[in-house]
Amino acid sequence: MIYELVVPGFKEAKVSALINPVTRRWDTYLLRGLFHPTEVALILSIPLSPLPVEDKVIWPFNSSGVYSVKSGSRFLANEAILSPLQAYQHQHEDIWKRIWSLAVPNKVRNFLWCACRNAIPVKRNLWKRRIIMDDKCEHCLSAPETTYHALWECPKHSEVWEAFSGCEFRQVRSFSSIRELVDFGFSEDKNMELMVMVMWTFWYRRNQIRTRHLDFPASQVIPQASQALSDFKQHNISLPLQQGGSGQSWVRRHWSIPPTDCFKVYFDGATFPELGKAGLGVVVQNWEGNVMASLSEQAPLPFSPDIVEAMAAARAISFAQELGIRPFILEGDSEVVIETFMAAEESLSSFGHIISLAKSTLDTNECISFSRTVRCGNKVAHNLARHVRGLFV
């Protein structure tokens, strides 16, 4: 919420006074003269339509912008005073959704879920229940075998993690638990699928040594984990398309070429809160599977990830129009954005005006359909969006 003393001459001013009527953008100089820098950043995070639009009353506590009894009840529940533990749990509750969305075998997802809950039978947990008398790690013999130690911290694992691209932070950063480590990995967009497979391979290797006295060199952990992940993905590429839960959008699990004489335009967005910026990624593929064009572009950071996805989708459409390609299929991994494009009625969501404007620019025969993929089927556009991080000056 914004609190400011009323500036003389602005007592009766409306929000439109803060928008440049020519560019249809926020008047940055005026905002900086009227508000605190923190408040200016909040205002600038609200995307504007380049065309005049009517004001609408929306319900801001769900993605559709439409009030429902369920969303109202959830809002009231969240307004209740939370204990520090409840606040922490609320802040990190989406980690479970991310775990179950990983493109890894079910047994590996189950293992990670248990590890994040500290519910795997490491020696420390068995010692606490007085099942065993010694909780020392049998590999390094220097520390108790906790879940965090067994999967990440054990010095005997250093050789493996040092060879794992993207885990350089292990030398300079520590965590209180596997859950905190996994949460960090998701937030920093690490290669979580392979990282989790390596953790599972560590656990498998540990159990083979304990129960069957079988071992394989640590140097084989990453190759074995990589091969298992590759085999799993190769098997799933042949699976048919799966229909989304709403029945309105189709979900692809892999990169697929469009029909003959048609193009496919993939989009994705990424956020960089520490930089106050967002990244938009777009890639265009023809019916022969060849990449025809790509785009990596920075944008102001909006207040919602869904808005970033909508901005990326709108930019993908304008990029395709600039290239003069038609017809094309628009594909991304944001379910709410794709379903908003497919809906006949106008969206009341926080990004509805972005999609409405993008749809209004499309000819009947220009964009023939919208489809949704999962993250592993949209990695090219995703990496282009993340690439923007290195372009800031």
C-alpha positions in Angstrom: 0.0 0.0 0.0 1.3 3.5 -0.9 1.2 6.4 1.6 2.2 9.9 0.5 1.5 13.5 1.5 -0.7 15.1 -1.2 1.4 17.3 -3.4 -0.1 20.8 -4.1 -2.0 20.7 -7.4 -2.5 16.9 -7.4 -5.3 16.6 -4.8 -7.9 15.8 -7.5 -5.5 14.2 -9.9 -6.3 10.8 -11.5 -4.0 8.0 -12.4 -4.2 9.2 -16.1 -2.2 12.2 -15.0 0.8 9.9 -14.4 0.7 8.5 -18.0 2.3 10.2 -20.9 -0.6 10.7 -23.4 1.7 10.4 -26.4 3.8 7.4 -25.6 1.1 5.7 -23.4 3.9 5.0 -20.8 4.3 6.0 -17.2 5.7 9.5 -16.9 8.9 8.5 -15.1 10.1 12.0 -14.3 6.7 12.9 -12.8 6.6 9.7 -10.7 10.1 10.3 -9.4 9.1 13.8 -8.3 5.9 12.7 -6.5 6.8 9.3 -4.9 9.4 7.5 -3.0 11.8 5.4 -5.2 10.3 2.2 -3.8 6.8 3.3 -4.7 8.0 4.4 -8.1 9.3 0.9 -8.7 6.0 -0.6 -7.7 4.1 1.7 -10.1 6.5 1.1 -13.0 5.9 -2.7 -12.5 2.3 -2.2 -13.7 2.3 -2.7 -17.5 0.2 -0.3 -19.5 -1.7 -0.9 -22.8 -0.4 1.2 -25.7 -4.0 1.9 -26.6 -6.7 3.6 -24.4 -8.8 1.1 -22.6 -11.7 1.3 -20.3 -11.2 0.8 -16.6 -12.5 -2.4 -15.1 -13.1 -3.7 -11.6 -11.3 -6.9 -11.0 -10.6 -9.3 -8.2 -6.8 -9.2 -7.7 -6.5 -12.4 -5.6 -6.7 -15.0 -8.3 -5.2 -15.2 -11.8 -8.5 -14.8 -13.7 -9.5 -11.5 -12.1 -13.0 -12.9 -11.3 -14.2 -13.3 -7.8 -15.1 -16.7 -6.5 -16.2 -17.9 -3.0 -13.1 -20.1 -2.9 -10.7 -17.3 -3.7 -12.5 -15.1 -1.2 -12.1 -17.7 1.6 -8.5 -18.2 0.7 -7.9 -14.4 0.9 -9.5 -14.2 4.4 -7.4 -17.2 5.5 -4.2 -15.6 4.3 -5.1 -12.4 6.1 -5.0 -14.2 9.4 -1.9 -13.7 11.5 0.6 -16.4 10.8 3.2 -17.7 13.1 6.8 -17.5 11.9 6.7 -21.3 11.0 3.4 -20.9 9.1 4.8 -17.9 7.3 7.8 -19.9 6.2 5.7 -22.8 5.1 3.4 -20.4 3.1 6.4 -18.7 1.5 7.8 -22.0 0.3 4.7 -24.1 -0.4 5.2 -24.0 -4.2 8.4 -26.1 -3.8 6.2 -29.3 -3.7 4.6 -28.3 -7.0 8.0 -27.8 -8.6 9.2 -31.2 -7.3 6.2 -33.1 -8.7 6.6 -31.2 -12.1 10.2 -32.4 -12.6 10.7 -34.6 -15.7 12.3 -37.4 -13.8 11.1 -41.0 -12.9 8.4 -41.2 -10.3 10.7 -43.0 -7.9 13.1 -40.1 -8.1 10.4 -37.5 -7.4 9.2 -39.6 -4.5 12.7 -39.8 -3.2 13.3 -36.0 -3.4 9.9 -35.4 -1.7 10.9 -37.6 1.2 14.4 -36.1 1.3 13.0 -32.6 1.5 10.9 -33.7 4.4 13.9 -35.4 6.1 12.0 -38.7 5.8 14.7 -41.0 4.3 16.4 -43.6 6.6 19.8 -41.9 7.0 21.8 -43.0 10.0 21.0 -39.8 11.9 17.3 -40.5 11.7 17.7 -44.1 12.7 19.9 -43.1 15.6 17.3 -40.6 16.9 14.8 -43.5 17.0 17.4 -45.6 18.9 17.4 -48.2 16.1 21.2 -48.0 15.7 23.9 -46.8 18.1 26.2 -45.0 15.7 25.2 -42.2 13.3 28.6 -41.6 11.7 28.7 -41.4 7.9 30.4 -44.6 6.6 32.0 -42.9 3.7 33.9 -40.0 5.4 33.7 -41.2 9.0 33.8 -37.5 10.1 30.2 -36.4 10.6 26.8 -37.7 11.3 25.0 -39.0 8.3 22.1 -36.5 7.9 20.0 -36.2 4.8 21.9 -33.1 3.9 25.3 -34.7 4.5 24.5 -37.9 2.6 23.3 -36.2 -0.5 25.3 -33.0 -0.6 27.8 -32.1 2.1 29.9 -35.3 2.5 33.5 -34.6 1.4 33.5 -37.9 -0.5 31.0 -36.3 -2.9 33.2 -33.3 -3.7 34.7 -34.9 -6.7 31.3 -35.4 -8.2 29.8 -32.0 -7.4 32.9 -30.2 -8.6 32.4 -31.9 -12.0 28.7 -30.9 -12.1 28.3 -27.7 -14.1 26.4 -25.2 -12.2 27.2 -26.4 -8.7 30.2 -24.1 -8.1 28.2 -22.4 -5.3 28.8 -25.5 -3.2 32.2 -24.2 -2.2 30.9 -20.8 -1.0 27.4 -21.4 0.2 25.9 -23.7 2.8 22.3 -24.6 3.5 20.4 -25.8 6.6 18.7 -28.7 4.8 18.1 -30.4 1.5 14.8 -28.6 1.1 16.6 -25.2 1.4 19.1 -26.4 -1.2 16.4 -27.6 -3.6 14.5 -24.3 -3.2 17.7 -22.4 -4.0 18.3 -24.6 -7.1 14.8 -23.9 -8.4 15.0 -20.2 -7.8 18.4 -20.0 -9.5 17.2 -22.1 -12.4 19.8 -24.8 -12.0 19.7 -28.1 -13.9 17.4 -29.6 -11.2 16.5 -32.7 -13.1 20.1 -33.9 -13.4 21.0 -32.6 -9.9 18.1 -34.7 -8.5 19.2 -37.7 -10.5 22.7 -37.4 -9.1 21.3 -37.2 -5.5 19.2 -40.3 -6.2 22.3 -42.1 -7.6 24.3 -41.2 -4.5 21.5 -42.8 -2.4 21.3 -45.9 -4.6 25.1 -46.3 -4.5 25.1 -45.8 -0.7 22.4 -48.5 -0.3 24.2 -50.9 -2.6 27.4 -50.6 -0.5 25.4 -51.1 2.8 23.2 -54.0 1.8 25.1 -55.8 -1.0 28.6 -54.6 -0.6 28.6 -53.5 -4.2 30.2 -50.2 -5.3 31.0 -48.3 -8.4 33.5 -45.4 -8.7 32.3 -41.9 -7.8 33.4 -40.8 -11.3 30.6 -42.9 -12.7 27.8 -41.1 -10.7 27.2 -38.3 -13.1 27.4 -40.4 -16.3 25.1 -43.0 -14.8 22.6 -40.3 -13.6 22.8 -38.6 -17.0 22.1 -41.9 -18.9 19.2 -42.7 -16.7 17.7 -39.2 -17.2 18.3 -39.5 -21.0 16.6 -42.9 -21.2 13.6 -41.6 -19.2 13.2 -38.6 -21.5 13.7 -40.7 -24.6 10.9 -43.0 -23.5 8.6 -40.1 -22.8 9.1 -38.4 -26.1 7.1 -41.2 -27.7 4.1 -40.6 -25.4 1.0 -39.0 -27.0 -0.1 -35.5 -26.1 -1.8 -35.2 -22.8 -4.9 -33.1 -22.3 -4.7 -30.5 -19.5 -6.9 -30.7 -16.5 -9.2 -27.9 -17.7 -9.9 -29.7 -21.0 -9.1 -26.5 -22.9 -5.4 -26.7 -23.6 -3.1 -29.4 -24.9 0.2 -30.2 -23.2 3.3 -31.2 -25.2 6.2 -32.8 -23.4 8.8 -32.4 -26.1 9.9 -30.1 -28.9 7.8 -31.0 -32.0 7.7 -29.6 -35.5 4.5 -27.9 -36.8 2.4 -29.2 -39.8 3.6 -28.7 -43.4 3.7 -25.0 -44.5 3.2 -23.8 -41.0 5.5 -22.3 -38.4 5.6 -22.6 -34.7 6.5 -19.7 -32.4 7.7 -20.6 -28.9 7.8 -18.0 -26.1 8.9 -17.9 -22.5 9.6 -15.3 -19.9 12.1 -15.0 -17.0 12.4 -12.7 -14.0 15.5 -11.2 -12.4 14.2 -9.4 -9.2 17.7 -8.5 -8.1 18.2 -6.5 -11.4 14.6 -5.1 -11.5 14.3 -6.6 -15.1 12.6 -9.4 -16.9 13.7 -11.4 -20.0 11.6 -12.4 -23.0 12.6 -15.3 -25.2 11.1 -16.3 -28.6 12.1 -18.9 -31.2 10.5 -19.6 -34.5 10.6 -23.1 -36.1 9.5 -24.1 -39.5 7.7 -27.3 -40.6 11.1 -29.0 -41.4 12.2 -28.5 -37.8 14.7 -25.8 -38.6 15.0 -22.7 -36.4 14.3 -19.6 -38.6 14.7 -16.8 -36.1 15.1 -16.2 -32.4 14.8 -13.2 -30.0 16.2 -12.4 -26.6 15.0 -9.2 -25.2 14.9 -7.4 -21.8 11.8 -5.7 -20.3 10.8 -3.9 -17.2 10.1 -6.2 -14.3 6.3 -6.5 -13.7 4.8 -7.5 -10.3 3.7 -10.9 -11.4 5.4 -13.8 -13.3 2.1 -14.3 -15.3 2.5 -10.8 -16.7 6.0 -11.7 -17.9 4.6 -14.7 -19.7 1.9 -12.6 -21.3 4.5 -10.0 -22.3 6.6 -12.8 -23.9 3.6 -14.1 -25.7 2.6 -10.7 -27.1 6.2 -10.1 -28.2 6.3 -13.5 -29.9 3.2 -12.5 -31.9 4.7 -9.1 -32.9 8.0 -10.8 -33.7 6.3 -13.2 -36.0 4.5 -10.3 -37.7 7.7 -8.4 -38.2 9.2 -11.5 -39.9 6.1 -11.8 -42.1 5.6 -15.5 -41.3 2.1 -17.1 -41.5 0.4 -19.2 -40.5 1.9 -20.0 -37.1 1.1 -21.8 -33.9 1.8 -20.0 -30.7 3.2 -22.3 -28.0 4.4 -21.7 -24.4 4.5 -23.4 -21.0 2.2 -21.0 -19.2 -1.2 -22.7 -18.8 -3.0 -19.5 -17.7 -1.7 -17.4 -20.6 -2.5 -20.0 -23.3 -6.0 -20.6 -21.9 -6.6 -16.8 -21.8 -5.6 -16.7 -25.5 -8.0 -19.5 -26.2 -10.9 -18.0 -24.2 -13.7 -16.2 -26.2 -14.5 -13.8 -23.4 -12.3 -10.9 -22.5 -9.9 -11.6 -19.6 -10.2 -9.6 -16.3 -6.7 -10.8 -15.2 -3.9 -8.5 -14.5 -2.4 -9.3 -17.9 -5.7 -9.4 -19.8 -5.2 -6.1 -21.6 -1.8 -7.4 -22.9 -3.4 -10.5 -24.4 -6.5 -8.6 -25.7 -4.3 -6.2 -27.6 -2.1 -9.0 -29.0 -5.2 -10.9 -30.2 -6.6 -7.8 -31.8 -3.6 -7.6 -34.1 -4.0 -11.1 -35.4 -5.6 -11.9 -38.8 -7.9 -14.9 -39.1 -5.4 -16.9 -41.0 -2.3 -15.7 -39.2 -2.3 -17.6 -35.9 -4.2 -20.9 -36.4 -4.0 -22.2 -32.9 -2.5 -22.0 -29.4 -0.9 -24.9 -27.5 0.9 -25.5 -24.2 4.0 -27.4 -23.5 5.9 -28.2 -20.3 9.2 -26.6 -19.4 11.3 -29.4 -20.8 9.5 -28.9 -24.2 10.2 -25.2 -24.2 13.9 -25.1 -23.2 15.1 -23.1 -26.2 12.8 -20.1 -25.5 13.4 -20.5 -21.8 17.2 -20.3 -22.3 16.8 -17.3 -24.6 14.8 -15.5 -21.8 17.4 -16.4 -19.2 20.2 -15.3 -21.6 19.0 -11.7 -21.2 20.5 -11.7 -17.7 23.9 -11.3 -19.2 22.9 -8.5 -21.4 22.2 -5.9 -18.8 24.4 -2.9 -18.6 
